[in-house]
């Protein structure tokens, strides 16, 4: 009788999965094999403004894949990039550091490579996750300081095809992972090219098509042919309205915007074609993202995977009479930033929290998966917002930069000082003038606000060893210095070769 009771007690214990799991865990490390932490799927587009998604109310395009991610998760609608151009922004996204820390604030090869390598070895996104036991994979566009293959940042690069490459690779890798039990979680970074091809100005760029790699012309050719095939009335019905804030801001200095003023000489038809093309290129990359989402679902790994979606910077698309990026206006600075996954609020749009994707990504994603974030980063973890659990950070300002200026943003006002002769400045009020066509810097009603923001900005720049500010950051001067540095570097290398 006693033996029968003991046997029944043993069976009841073994049928209790919670007890068994706890017991095996206590018995030690490798008894339970397999993955415990969530996977991370990071999807990035290039040059996509925050409002270039259907879910943001844009009816001039269709983005079902991006909209799906938004429905699955939490969307930060007030997200700004650290710097509105590719290399500096990507450096921030993959390290949590400003590009100014390595001596540049633009697409450039004149960075301090010793500083780059020091930062990426310690704080590079891939290295942080590898050191925490993750497998790390990267596919698509790189365009980063200090690397040709992202290995320095802690990733294995698979496919340099910037267009379909990330989708093809994700389909292959996720299918393989779905067929086996994973011993390690993975971080898969997919970097898509488009809608960056708008840089070829809908075929109006002087490099197009003969001075561009063939791969860079395919999407533009495709949509130009499609546009020509449309009946005129159909094409006209697809052209978005022109920007309502197409006028330059008062107090504009030419060198503030000189890289992006092409459309001020364009006619209406050229502006229409540019905007129409931009919308089509976003739809193109949305289709590629859709393939990734299908592959994730088919793999059976969706339940244990956190999805992050963002872009490196936006696109002016005619606002202020500008196109492309580089400038610190809403259209170029604000980007999509969406998180989806287990424990994250679903179908939630946050239009008040001030976020910088380049600074906040690493602290947030580390916090979500339960690994230690690098110390000393300027960003914050957004996990308390995403999960509605924990103390939400008390952030008053975000600080951003571009090739010739620095900016502070308090959620309503944006104060910018430019590294140009006389230190020109702008102050915009997004509540009164969301299109940023009015510069309130010399308005006496804003003198106290301006003084406070300038004080906070200069204190931040001083702490980052960026003062005193330069006054010669016109793009022509920047490029001339880069050229001189390259020549000096070449001469040093040649001298060492002769000595050898």
Backbone torsions as a table, in degrees:
resi	resn	phi	psi	omega
1	UNK	NA	-45.8	179.3
2	UNK	-63.0	-41.4	180.0
3	UNK	-63.9	-38.0	179.8
4	UNK	-65.2	-42.4	177.4
5	UNK	-62.8	-40.8	179.2
6	UNK	-63.6	-40.9	-180.0
7	UNK	-64.4	-44.2	179.2
8	UNK	-63.7	-37.5	178.1
9	UNK	-64.4	-41.8	178.9
10	UNK	-62.3	-43.6	179.8
11	UNK	-63.6	-40.5	-179.1
12	UNK	-64.7	-36.0	178.2
13	UNK	-66.8	-46.8	-176.5
14	UNK	-67.0	-24.3	177.1
15	UNK	-82.4	-10.0	178.5
16	UNK	-88.9	100.8	-173.5
17	UNK	-64.9	-35.3	-179.9
18	UNK	-62.9	-44.8	-179.4
19	UNK	-63.8	-44.6	-178.2
20	UNK	-63.3	-44.4	-179.4
21	UNK	-60.5	-43.3	179.6
22	UNK	-64.3	-43.0	-179.1
23	UNK	-62.5	-45.6	-179.1
24	UNK	-65.0	-36.4	177.9
25	UNK	-64.2	-42.7	180.0
26	UNK	-67.4	-29.6	-179.2
27	UNK	-70.2	-16.4	172.5
28	UNK	129.9	159.0	-168.9
29	UNK	-29.9	-65.2	-165.5
30	UNK	-103.2	15.0	178.4
31	UNK	-65.0	-43.1	176.1
32	UNK	-96.7	109.8	176.5
33	UNK	-88.6	161.4	176.2
34	UNK	113.0	173.5	-172.2
35	UNK	-81.3	142.3	176.6
36	UNK	-120.0	-38.1	-179.0
37	UNK	-81.8	154.9	-179.9
38	UNK	-72.2	151.9	171.4
39	UNK	-76.6	162.8	176.6
40	UNK	-129.1	126.0	174.4
41	UNK	-113.2	111.5	-178.3
42	UNK	-105.8	122.1	-178.0
43	UNK	-118.2	123.6	-179.1
44	UNK	-128.8	132.3	170.8
45	UNK	-99.5	177.1	-177.7
46	UNK	-125.1	119.5	173.3
47	UNK	76.5	36.8	-180.0
48	UNK	-106.9	115.1	177.6
49	UNK	-68.2	157.6	-177.0
50	UNK	-56.5	-31.9	-173.3
51	UNK	-94.0	10.1	-178.5
52	UNK	-94.9	54.5	174.5
53	UNK	-146.5	145.3	177.7
54	UNK	-58.4	-37.6	-176.0
55	UNK	-67.9	-11.6	175.1
56	UNK	-93.0	9.1	177.5
57	UNK	90.1	8.1	178.7
58	UNK	-82.4	111.2	-177.0
59	UNK	-92.3	3.6	-176.3
60	UNK	-95.9	7.5	175.2
61	UNK	-153.2	168.3	179.2
62	UNK	-127.9	118.9	-178.1
63	UNK	-127.9	68.1	-176.0
64	UNK	-61.0	-32.1	-177.8
65	UNK	-71.9	-47.7	176.5
66	UNK	-62.7	-39.4	178.1
67	UNK	-62.2	-36.4	178.7
68	UNK	-63.5	-44.3	178.1
69	UNK	-60.8	-40.8	179.2
70	UNK	-62.4	-41.0	178.6
71	UNK	-66.9	-31.8	-178.3
72	UNK	-75.5	-19.0	-170.6
73	UNK	-147.6	-144.3	-169.3
74	UNK	-117.9	126.5	-176.2
75	UNK	-112.9	119.9	174.5
76	UNK	-89.8	108.6	-174.3
77	UNK	-85.6	-11.4	177.5
78	UNK	-112.1	54.5	-179.6
79	UNK	-100.6	131.2	179.3
80	UNK	-118.6	143.1	173.9
81	UNK	-78.7	159.1	-178.6
82	UNK	-70.3	-28.9	-179.4
83	UNK	-157.2	127.1	-170.9
84	UNK	-82.4	51.9	171.1
85	UNK	-155.6	160.1	-162.6
86	UNK	-57.2	-67.6	-170.7
87	UNK	-60.1	-47.0	178.4
88	UNK	-62.2	-41.2	-179.7
89	UNK	-65.5	-44.3	179.9
90	UNK	-65.2	-36.7	176.0
91	UNK	-59.8	-43.2	178.1
92	UNK	-64.4	-45.4	-179.4
93	UNK	-59.1	-37.8	-175.1
94	UNK	-94.3	-0.4	178.4
95	UNK	-135.6	-23.4	-173.0
96	UNK	81.1	8.0	-179.1
97	UNK	-111.1	154.1	172.0
98	UNK	-74.7	148.0	176.2
99	UNK	-65.2	-28.7	179.6
100	UNK	-59.9	-20.5	177.7
101	UNK	-66.9	-20.7	-179.6
102	UNK	-112.0	18.7	168.9
103	UNK	88.6	6.9	178.7
104	UNK	-139.1	159.4	175.9
105	UNK	-138.1	24.9	-176.0
106	UNK	-149.5	174.6	171.5
107	UNK	-66.0	113.3	-170.5
108	UNK	-161.1	153.0	173.0
109	UNK	-103.2	8.5	-175.8
110	UNK	-94.3	22.6	178.7
111	UNK	-72.2	161.8	175.4
112	UNK	-82.2	102.7	-172.5
113	UNK	-66.5	-33.4	178.1
114	UNK	-61.3	-41.8	178.9
115	UNK	-68.8	-40.5	178.2
116	UNK	-57.7	-50.1	-176.4
117	UNK	-64.9	-35.9	177.8
118	UNK	-63.6	-42.4	-178.6
119	UNK	-70.8	-48.4	-173.5
120	UNK	-70.4	-29.8	179.2
121	UNK	-66.3	-31.3	-178.0
122	UNK	-95.4	-42.7	-169.7
123	UNK	-116.0	0.0	177.9
124	UNK	-57.4	134.7	-174.2
125	UNK	-52.4	-47.2	-179.6
126	UNK	-64.5	-39.9	179.6
127	UNK	-66.4	-39.1	178.2
128	UNK	-60.8	-44.2	-178.0
129	UNK	-75.7	-36.4	175.8
130	UNK	-60.9	-44.0	-179.9
131	UNK	-65.1	-19.5	178.3
132	UNK	-95.5	7.9	174.8
133	UNK	98.3	10.3	179.7
134	UNK	-90.5	150.3	163.9
135	UNK	-88.0	136.8	-173.0
136	UNK	-124.2	128.8	-176.3
137	UNK	-131.5	147.1	-178.0
138	UNK	-139.1	138.4	176.1
139	UNK	-144.1	136.3	175.5
140	UNK	112.2	-152.7	-175.5
141	UNK	-67.8	137.8	177.8
142	UNK	-104.5	-76.4	177.5
143	UNK	53.6	60.1	-176.8
144	UNK	-126.8	154.4	174.6
145	UNK	-70.1	138.2	166.9
146	UNK	77.4	19.6	-179.7
147	UNK	-159.2	152.4	171.9
148	UNK	-108.6	-21.0	-173.0
149	UNK	-135.3	16.2	179.6
150	UNK	59.5	9.9	179.2
151	UNK	-65.3	-35.4	178.4
152	UNK	-61.8	-27.9	179.7
153	UNK	-87.5	-1.7	174.1
154	UNK	97.2	22.4	-178.8
155	UNK	-121.0	157.0	165.6
156	UNK	-98.3	121.9	-178.0
157	UNK	-85.0	130.4	179.0
158	UNK	-128.9	110.8	178.2
159	UNK	75.9	120.6	175.2
160	UNK	-95.9	7.9	173.5
161	UNK	-69.8	114.8	-174.8
162	UNK	-83.0	-7.5	-172.6
163	UNK	-102.7	-88.8	177.8
164	UNK	-78.4	-15.4	-174.2
165	UNK	-51.4	-51.0	-179.7
166	UNK	-60.4	-38.2	179.4
167	UNK	-68.5	-43.5	179.4
168	UNK	-61.6	-45.6	-179.1
169	UNK	-64.9	-42.7	179.5
170	UNK	-62.3	-41.7	178.5
171	UNK	-59.5	-43.2	-179.1
172	UNK	-68.7	-49.9	-175.1
173	UNK	-66.3	-45.1	-177.6
174	UNK	-67.6	-33.3	175.9
175	UNK	-64.3	-41.5	178.4
176	UNK	-64.7	-45.1	-179.0
177	UNK	-65.1	-32.0	-179.0
178	UNK	-69.5	-18.2	-177.4
179	UNK	-91.7	-5.8	-176.9
180	UNK	-137.6	163.4	176.3
181	UNK	-83.8	123.9	-176.8
182	UNK	-82.3	127.7	175.6
183	UNK	-83.2	-23.5	179.1
184	UNK	-129.1	147.0	172.2
185	UNK	-74.0	164.6	-179.0
186	UNK	-126.0	153.0	168.3
187	UNK	-116.6	114.3	-179.5
188	UNK	-111.8	115.4	-176.9
189	UNK	-105.3	115.1	-179.0
190	UNK	-112.3	117.4	-174.5
191	UNK	-115.3	101.1	-177.4
192	UNK	-87.4	148.4	-178.2
193	UNK	-73.9	-48.2	-169.8
194	UNK	-82.7	156.9	12.5
195	UNK	-86.7	26.9	-177.5
196	UNK	-57.3	-25.2	-178.8
197	UNK	-63.1	-6.9	173.3
198	UNK	-64.2	-16.6	175.9
199	UNK	-60.8	-19.6	177.2
200	UNK	-89.1	11.2	168.5
201	UNK	54.2	44.5	177.4
202	UNK	53.8	39.0	178.8
203	UNK	87.5	-0.8	-178.3
204	UNK	-91.6	-2.1	177.6
205	UNK	-73.8	140.0	-176.9
206	UNK	-65.8	-17.9	177.9
207	UNK	-80.8	-17.7	-172.8
208	UNK	-86.5	135.4	-8.5
209	UNK	-97.3	-15.8	-164.8
210	UNK	-70.7	-24.4	-177.0
211	UNK	-100.4	16.0	178.7
212	UNK	-118.2	149.7	170.4
213	UNK	-57.2	145.3	-175.8
214	UNK	-56.2	-38.7	-178.6
215	UNK	-59.8	-30.2	-177.7
216	UNK	-79.6	-7.0	-179.1
217	UNK	-104.0	-13.7	-170.3
218	UNK	-60.7	-50.7	-176.1
219	UNK	-65.3	-42.8	179.8
220	UNK	-62.4	-45.1	177.9
221	UNK	-59.4	-44.6	-178.2
222	UNK	-57.9	-47.5	-175.8
223	UNK	-78.1	-28.8	174.1
224	UNK	-65.8	-39.8	176.8
225	UNK	-65.9	-40.1	178.2
226	UNK	-63.9	-42.7	-179.7
227	UNK	-61.0	-40.9	179.8
228	UNK	-68.3	-25.1	-179.1
229	UNK	-80.3	-14.8	-177.2
230	UNK	-77.7	145.9	169.9
231	UNK	-65.0	142.0	-176.1
232	UNK	-50.9	-41.0	-178.3
233	UNK	-69.2	-33.4	177.3
234	UNK	-67.1	-45.7	178.2
235	UNK	-59.4	-46.7	-179.1
236	UNK	-60.0	-34.5	-179.0
237	UNK	-71.9	-15.7	-179.2
238	UNK	-97.4	-3.2	-177.0
239	UNK	-83.1	120.8	179.6
240	UNK	-66.2	156.7	175.9
241	UNK	-61.5	149.3	176.7
242	UNK	-68.5	155.1	-178.6
243	UNK	-58.6	134.0	179.1
244	UNK	-76.3	-14.5	-179.8
245	UNK	-112.2	48.7	-175.0
246	UNK	-78.4	-10.8	-179.4
247	UNK	-79.0	145.2	174.2
248	UNK	-63.7	151.2	176.0
249	UNK	-69.3	145.5	176.9
250	UNK	-66.0	140.9	-177.1
251	UNK	86.7	7.1	179.0
252	UNK	-63.2	136.6	172.0
253	UNK	-106.7	137.3	-174.3
254	UNK	-50.1	-44.2	-175.4
255	UNK	-71.4	-8.9	172.9
256	UNK	-67.9	-31.4	-168.2
257	UNK	-132.7	11.8	-168.1
258	UNK	-61.7	-20.6	-178.7
259	UNK	-77.4	-12.2	-166.4
260	UNK	-132.8	20.9	-170.7
261	UNK	-95.4	11.7	-178.3
262	UNK	-48.0	-46.9	-171.2
263	UNK	-68.7	-10.8	178.9
264	UNK	-67.3	-14.4	176.9
265	UNK	-107.3	3.5	-178.0
266	UNK	-87.4	157.0	172.3
267	UNK	-91.2	176.9	-175.3
268	UNK	-61.9	-39.1	-179.2
269	UNK	-64.4	-38.0	179.1
270	UNK	-67.2	-42.4	177.9
271	UNK	-63.0	-39.9	179.3
272	UNK	-63.7	-45.8	-178.4
273	UNK	-63.3	-40.7	179.4
274	UNK	-60.1	-49.9	-178.1
275	UNK	-65.7	-42.0	177.8
276	UNK	-59.8	-44.8	179.7
277	UNK	-62.9	-41.5	-179.9
278	UNK	-58.7	-43.3	179.4
279	UNK	-65.2	-38.6	179.7
280	UNK	-67.6	-37.3	-179.7
281	UNK	-67.3	-33.8	174.7
282	UNK	-65.6	-42.1	177.7
283	UNK	-62.3	-35.0	179.3
284	UNK	-62.1	-47.9	-178.5
285	UNK	-72.3	-29.0	175.5
286	UNK	-60.4	-38.5	177.9
287	UNK	-63.3	-40.1	178.4
288	UNK	-66.6	-39.1	177.5
289	UNK	-64.3	-36.9	178.1
290	UNK	-58.7	-38.0	177.7
291	UNK	-62.5	-37.9	179.1
292	UNK	-65.9	-44.2	-179.2
293	UNK	-63.8	-37.8	176.6
294	UNK	-64.8	-43.2	179.9
295	UNK	-63.0	-39.6	178.5
296	UNK	-64.1	-44.7	179.8
297	UNK	-63.2	-45.2	-178.6
298	UNK	-65.6	-24.2	-178.9
299	UNK	-75.3	-17.7	-176.1
300	UNK	80.4	9.0	-175.7
301	UNK	-101.6	-0.4	-174.4
302	UNK	-59.5	-39.0	-175.4
303	UNK	-62.2	-31.0	-177.0
304	UNK	-112.6	32.5	-179.6
305	UNK	-129.8	129.8	173.2
306	UNK	-89.6	129.6	177.8
307	UNK	-105.2	131.9	173.8
308	UNK	-122.5	131.5	178.2
309	UNK	-127.3	131.4	177.5
310	UNK	-158.2	-176.9	173.3
311	UNK	-135.0	158.9	-176.2
312	UNK	-75.4	-30.5	177.3
313	UNK	-168.8	176.6	-178.6
314	UNK	-101.5	-153.6	-174.7
315	UNK	-150.3	133.1	-176.4
316	UNK	-70.1	-39.3	174.8
317	UNK	49.8	44.7	174.4
318	UNK	96.7	-16.6	177.9
319	UNK	-63.6	138.4	-176.6
320	UNK	59.8	19.2	-177.7
321	UNK	69.5	26.9	-175.4
322	UNK	-124.1	157.3	168.3
323	UNK	-127.9	177.4	178.3
324	UNK	68.2	-135.8	-167.0
325	UNK	-139.2	-137.1	173.1
326	UNK	75.4	-31.4	-172.4
327	UNK	-97.2	156.5	-174.2
328	UNK	-97.4	57.7	170.8
329	UNK	-109.5	161.7	-174.6
330	UNK	-51.4	-46.0	-173.4
331	UNK	-62.6	-33.6	-179.6
332	UNK	-89.2	-26.3	-175.4
333	UNK	-89.9	-39.1	-172.3
334	UNK	-83.4	137.9	-174.7
335	UNK	-138.5	162.1	171.8
336	UNK	-66.0	148.3	174.4
337	UNK	-154.9	103.7	-173.2
338	UNK	-128.6	136.7	174.5
339	UNK	-119.1	137.6	176.6
340	UNK	-141.9	143.2	178.8
341	UNK	156.0	176.1	-177.4
342	UNK	-58.1	130.0	177.8
343	UNK	88.9	-8.3	-179.9
344	UNK	-95.5	137.6	-179.4
345	UNK	-56.2	145.3	-172.7
346	UNK	-103.6	138.7	173.6
347	UNK	52.0	47.6	-176.0
348	UNK	-116.9	128.7	178.3
349	UNK	-111.5	116.7	-179.3
350	UNK	-102.5	109.0	-177.5
351	UNK	-106.4	19.6	-178.5
352	UNK	-127.7	-29.2	-176.4
353	UNK	-72.6	127.0	-178.6
354	UNK	-84.1	120.9	-170.8
355	UNK	-132.4	145.6	169.8
356	UNK	-121.3	112.7	-174.2
357	UNK	-63.3	-38.1	-178.6
358	UNK	-65.5	-32.0	-179.3
359	UNK	-91.5	-32.6	-170.5
360	UNK	-95.0	-14.2	-175.9
361	UNK	-59.5	-55.6	-173.8
362	UNK	-64.0	-48.8	177.2
363	UNK	-57.3	-37.1	-177.2
364	UNK	-71.5	-49.2	-175.1
365	UNK	-69.6	-32.8	174.6
366	UNK	-64.3	-43.2	180.0
367	UNK	-64.3	-39.8	-178.3
368	UNK	-65.5	-38.0	-176.8
369	UNK	-93.3	-7.1	175.7
370	UNK	84.1	36.0	173.5
371	UNK	-120.3	160.6	-175.7
372	UNK	-74.7	129.8	176.0
373	UNK	-80.3	147.5	176.2
374	UNK	-55.7	147.4	-179.1
375	UNK	-82.0	151.0	172.4
376	UNK	84.1	7.1	179.1
377	UNK	-75.6	151.9	-176.8
378	UNK	-80.3	-17.1	-175.1
379	UNK	-83.3	177.9	-179.8
380	UNK	-125.3	159.2	171.9
381	UNK	-83.3	130.6	178.7
382	UNK	-94.8	6.9	-177.0
383	UNK	-55.8	-41.1	179.2
384	UNK	-58.3	-31.3	175.8
385	UNK	-74.1	-44.9	-175.1
386	UNK	-64.3	-38.1	-175.2
387	UNK	-104.2	-7.4	-175.9
388	UNK	57.4	39.0	-176.8
389	UNK	-144.3	126.5	179.4
390	UNK	102.3	171.0	-177.6
391	UNK	-76.6	123.0	178.8
392	UNK	-76.9	135.2	-177.4
393	UNK	-61.9	147.3	178.5
394	UNK	-97.1	79.7	-178.9
395	UNK	-93.7	125.9	178.5
396	UNK	-97.5	-31.6	-174.4
397	UNK	-142.2	156.4	160.6
398	UNK	-120.2	149.1	-178.7
399	UNK	-117.8	127.2	-179.7
400	UNK	-130.2	173.0	-176.5
401	UNK	-148.9	163.0	168.5
402	UNK	-142.6	-170.7	-170.9
403	UNK	-63.2	-21.9	-179.2
404	UNK	-138.2	26.3	179.0
405	UNK	-166.6	172.9	176.5
406	UNK	-134.6	149.5	-174.7
407	UNK	-138.1	147.3	170.7
408	UNK	-121.8	141.0	-176.0
409	UNK	-132.7	125.9	-179.5
410	UNK	-104.2	11.3	-178.2
411	UNK	102.1	-22.4	177.3
412	UNK	-129.4	-46.1	-177.4
413	UNK	-105.2	142.9	176.5
414	UNK	-124.3	116.4	176.6
415	UNK	-106.7	129.7	-178.2
416	UNK	-127.8	134.0	172.7
417	UNK	-117.2	136.4	-174.2
418	UNK	-106.6	141.8	178.5
419	UNK	-86.5	65.0	-179.3
420	UNK	-133.1	164.3	-178.2
421	UNK	-51.9	127.8	-179.7
422	UNK	83.1	-0.6	-179.1
423	UNK	49.2	63.2	176.7
424	UNK	-59.1	156.1	-175.6
425	UNK	-144.2	155.6	174.0
426	UNK	-131.6	149.9	173.6
427	UNK	-136.1	118.1	179.3
428	UNK	-115.1	153.3	-179.4
429	UNK	-122.9	104.3	-173.8
430	UNK	-70.9	-17.9	178.0
431	UNK	-80.9	-42.3	-178.9
432	UNK	-81.5	-37.8	-173.3
433	UNK	-142.0	75.7	-174.9
434	UNK	-61.2	-21.1	178.7
435	UNK	-81.1	-4.1	177.0
436	UNK	56.6	40.0	176.7
437	UNK	-94.2	-8.9	179.9
438	UNK	-111.6	126.6	176.5
439	UNK	-97.2	112.6	-177.2
440	UNK	-92.5	10.1	-173.9
441	UNK	-60.7	-32.0	-179.3
442	UNK	-103.5	10.2	180.0
443	UNK	-86.0	120.3	-175.4
444	UNK	-61.0	-26.3	179.1
445	UNK	-66.3	-20.0	-177.8
446	UNK	-107.7	10.4	-173.1
447	UNK	-61.8	-39.8	-179.8
448	UNK	-69.7	-42.0	178.1
449	UNK	-61.8	-46.5	179.7
450	UNK	-61.5	-45.3	-178.4
451	UNK	-60.4	-42.5	-179.4
452	UNK	-66.9	-45.3	-179.5
453	UNK	-65.0	-40.6	178.7
454	UNK	-63.9	-40.7	178.1
455	UNK	-60.5	-46.6	-179.7
456	UNK	-65.3	-40.9	-179.9
457	UNK	-64.8	-47.2	-178.1
458	UNK	-65.9	-33.6	176.2
459	UNK	-65.8	-40.7	177.3
460	UNK	-63.2	-44.8	-179.8
461	UNK	-65.2	-36.1	178.0
462	UNK	-64.7	-43.1	178.0
463	UNK	-63.1	-28.6	179.8
464	UNK	-92.0	9.7	177.5
465	UNK	59.5	40.1	-178.6
466	UNK	-110.3	7.1	176.2
467	UNK	-110.8	154.0	-3.1
468	UNK	-70.3	153.4	-178.6
469	UNK	-75.2	151.9	174.2
470	UNK	-76.6	164.8	173.3
471	UNK	-125.6	14.0	-174.2
472	UNK	-126.7	37.5	-176.0
473	UNK	-94.2	31.8	167.6
474	UNK	-64.9	146.7	-172.9
475	UNK	-59.6	-33.4	179.0
476	UNK	-63.3	-39.3	179.0
477	UNK	-69.2	-38.9	178.6
478	UNK	-60.9	-48.5	-178.5
479	UNK	-65.8	-35.6	178.7
480	UNK	-64.4	-40.8	178.1
481	UNK	-66.6	-40.2	177.4
482	UNK	-60.1	-44.2	-179.5
483	UNK	-61.5	-42.5	179.2
484	UNK	-64.4	-39.9	179.5
485	UNK	-65.9	-40.5	178.0
486	UNK	-63.1	-41.9	179.2
487	UNK	-64.0	-43.1	178.5
488	UNK	-62.7	-41.6	179.3
489	UNK	-63.8	-41.8	178.7
490	UNK	-63.2	-42.7	-179.9
491	UNK	-63.1	-37.7	177.8
492	UNK	-65.2	-44.0	179.3
493	UNK	-62.6	-42.7	178.7
494	UNK	-62.4	-37.8	179.9
495	UNK	-65.7	-42.3	179.6
496	UNK	-64.2	-37.8	178.7
497	UNK	-63.1	-41.1	179.4
498	UNK	-64.9	-39.8	179.7
499	UNK	-67.7	-32.1	177.8
500	UNK	-68.3	NA	NA
